[in-house]
Amino acid sequence: MIGQQKGPLSGQGAQTRRRRAGIAAFLVGLVASLAFFAFFPGLPHVIDWGAIIVSLIVGGLARWGCQAWITRATKQKAERM
């Protein structure tokens, strides 16, 4: 019988946490940048297509950064063990 690995660094659970963290980071980046365009003084307070596109890009960058950070932390934990 093949033994299964259990722990914080094992397979499906780690990928699920990484995916959920990426989705949360995307949503936080998206909402934060839309709020910036909507409420920052001096801007026209209009959400247009440019603001939506920039917000999607910011959300994507936030997701990428979060997942890269989680991957790096996971690799460092694996090296310590």
N, C-alpha and C positions, 0 to 999 in steps of 0.2 A: 504494500500500500504506500502511496506517496503522501508524505507529510505536507501539511499546508502551513505556510508562513502566516503568523499572526503578529500584529503589532502596528504601530503607527506608520510604518514605511511599506506595508505590504499592499500590493496590487490595486484591486478595485476600490477599496475604501479611500486610498490616497488620491486616486484619480477623481473620485466623486467629490472629495473635499476641494481639490484643485479646480474642478469645473465650477462648483458652487461659488468659490471665492472669485473666480474670473467673472462670473455673471454679476455678482455683487459689485465688484470693482467697476465693471462696465456701466452699471446703472448709476452708481455714485458719480462717476465721471460725467455721464450724460446729464444727470439732473443738476449737478453743480455748475456745469458750463451753461446750461439753459437758464439757470437762476442768475448767473452772472450777466448774461445778455438781457435778461428781463428786468433786473433790479439795479444794475450798476449805474451810479449817477453819471450823467453826461452822454449816455447812449440813448438812442431814440426809443427804447423800451418796446421794440417791436421784434417779435420772433419771425424772421424771414427764412428763406431757404438757406442762405449763407450761414446763419446761426445754427440751423439744424444740422447742416453738413459738418460744421466745425465741432458741434457737440458730439456727433457720432464719431468723429476722428478722435476727440479727447477721450471718449468712452473706450474706444478701441485701444488707445495708448495706455489707459489706466488698466485695462484687462491684461494687456501684454506685459506691463510692468509687474503687476501682481503675480501673474503666473510665472514669470521669470524669477521673481523673488522666492516664491514657494519652491520652485524646482531647485534653486541654489541652496536653500535651507535644507531641503530633503537630502540633497547630495552631501552636504556637510555633515548631517546627522549620520548618514550611512558610512561615511569615512571614519567617523569617531568610533563606530561600533566595531 
